[in-house]
Amino acid sequence: MKVDYIIVGLGLAGLAFTEELIAAKKTFVVFEDDSQTSSLVAGGVYNPVILKRYTPVWNAKEQLKIALPFYQSLEKKLSIKIDEKFVIKKVFKSIEDQNNWFSATDKPSLSDFLNPVLDSQNYHGIMADFDYGNVNEAGRIDTKKLVQSYRQYLKDMRLIYFESFQYDAIDFHMDHLTYHHIIANKIVFCEGFGMVNNPFFKYLPLNEAKGELLTIHAPELDIKFLLKSSLFILPLGDNHYKVGATFNWTDKTSNPTEEGKQELVDKLKNVINVPYSIVSQSAGIRPTVAGRRPLVGKHPVHSQLSILNGLGTRGVMIAPTVAKNLFHHLENEEELGAEIDINRFG
Ligand SMILES: Cc1cc2nc3c(=O)[nH]c(=O)nc-3n(C[C@H](O)[C@H](O)[C@H](O)COP(=O)(O)OP(=O)(O)OC[C@H]3O[C@@H](n4cnc5c(N)ncnc54)[C@H](O)[C@@H]3O)c2cc1C
C-alpha cells in the first residue's frame, strides 16, 4: 500500500489533520489504539475568555473563525448534531470580582464576548451570593460523538487500523519511509499524552494534566446555560449535567478515581442545593505544555516525521487552526508561527 501520509492517533488533532488531507485529496491511513481518552471525555466547551483573569484566550477570534465552520461542515458530512451554542454564566465570587468583569468589558479584545449587563435572576437550585456575568459566542462540541462518528466514517472507507503504532517498525529511505506493508511520504503523530512513548518526540516537554468529570442527574435543576463557578455545570438535556473538571499533575493514568469523584462532590456542595445522583464518571489526560502553546512541526533530524500535539485544555478551538498550519507547512512550505513551532525547544 502506498500513501502520502500515515496519521498516528485519532483524537481532535488527528481528526483535524485528516480533514486537511481529505480536502487536498491526499492519500492516507490512520492508526488508533484507544490508549488515550482526552477527546472522548472532554467537556468540549469553546469559550473565548479565560474567566479566572478576564483575559482573552490566545488567538480566540481567529481560532473561532476557523473552528466553527469546521465543526458545521462535519455535522453535514457525518449527518450528526455536535455543536450546541449557549451562554456561559459566570458566578461572581465577590464585589471585586464583579468590578473586574466591568473593567474587562471595556477592553476591545473582550467587548464582543463579555456582556456588560449583569444577570441578577435567581435560578432554582443554584447558590449564588452575587450576580452572574454572561459570556457570548460560547458553546460546546460533543467531541465523543464527533470522534466516534469520524472513526466509523474512516472504518467504512477502510482507512483506519485499530492497533498500536510501533515506532521501531519505521524504515527510513531517501524520499519515503516504510511501515510494515505501507509505503508513505510522511507520518504525522497526533498521540495526545501518548507522545511520551514516542522515541522521536518524547524529548518535547508535554505535561500530564489529568482531568475527571461526573455526569449527574438532578431532576430539580433546569438550566440551559453553562454555569461557571468553582467548577462547570454543563447541561446535556433531560436534567443531566456534566460536572468538572479536576486537575491532577501527577497521575498518568486515564482511570477515574475515588479522590477525583470526592473533589467534585465536595465542590458541588457549594454550587447547587438540590438532590442529584451520579450517573457516570470519566477521566482523561490533557496534553499540556508549559507556556500553553501547541507542539507543531517537523522532527529536527527525520523531516518525514511531524507532530501535532499540546492542545492542552482547549483542543476544540485550537485543533482546526493548527492542523491547517501544519498542513500548509508540510505541503506549501509556509512558515509555522514561532509560538507553536517545536523548534522553540531546540
Ligand atoms: C476532563 C477533560 C475535560 C476537557 N474539557 C475540554 C473542554 O471543555 N474544551 C476543550 O476544548 N478541551 C477540553 N479538554 C482538552 C481536550 O480534550 C484536548 O485538548 C484534546 O482532546 C486533545 O486532543 P488530541 O487529539 O491531541 O489528543 P487525544 O484526544 O489524547 O488523542 C490522541 C489519540 O492518539 C491515540 N494514540 C496514542 N498513541 C498511539 C499509538 N502509539 N498508536 C495508535 N494510537 C495512539 C490515543 O488512543 C488517542 O485516541 C478536556 C480534557 C479533559 C481530560
The ligand as an ORCA input file, in Angstrom:
! r2SCAN-3c Opt
* xyz 0 1
  C     -11.545     16.097     31.718
  C     -11.203     16.897     30.492
  C     -12.020     17.956     30.111
  C     -11.707     18.706     28.974
  N     -12.553     19.703     28.592
  C     -12.289     20.401     27.475
  C     -13.195     21.392     27.025
  O     -14.237     21.631     27.636
  N     -12.884     22.082     25.880
  C     -11.740     21.834     25.173
  O     -11.507     22.482     24.143
  N     -10.865     20.876     25.574
  C     -11.108     20.171     26.704
  N     -10.239     19.210     27.106
  C      -8.967     19.072     26.387
  C      -9.135     18.274     25.098
  O      -9.730     17.068     25.420
  C      -7.757     18.079     24.451
  O      -7.152     19.315     24.167
  C      -7.868     17.290     23.135
  O      -8.804     16.279     23.228
  C      -6.537     16.704     22.752
  O      -6.711     16.048     21.525
  P      -5.550     15.173     20.902
  O      -6.073     14.589     19.636
  O      -4.289     15.949     20.847
  O      -5.264     14.021     21.988
  P      -6.136     12.733     22.374
  O      -7.559     13.031     22.444
  O      -5.457     12.140     23.560
  O      -5.940     11.779     21.112
  C      -4.748     11.084     20.870
  C      -5.112      9.751     20.264
  O      -3.919      9.043     19.886
  C      -4.078      7.678     20.198
  N      -2.735      7.105     20.320
  C      -1.750      7.473     21.178
  N      -0.638      6.720     20.968
  C      -0.917      5.858     19.951
  C      -0.186      4.848     19.267
  N       1.094      4.537     19.570
  N      -0.788      4.132     18.276
  C      -2.080      4.432     17.923
  N      -2.815      5.400     18.528
  C      -2.249      6.093     19.522
  C      -4.874      7.710     21.501
  O      -5.553      6.497     21.743
  C      -5.834      8.870     21.274
  O      -7.075      8.471     20.713
  C     -10.532     18.406     28.215
  C      -9.740     17.326     28.585
  C     -10.066     16.563     29.699
  C      -9.204     15.387     30.061
*
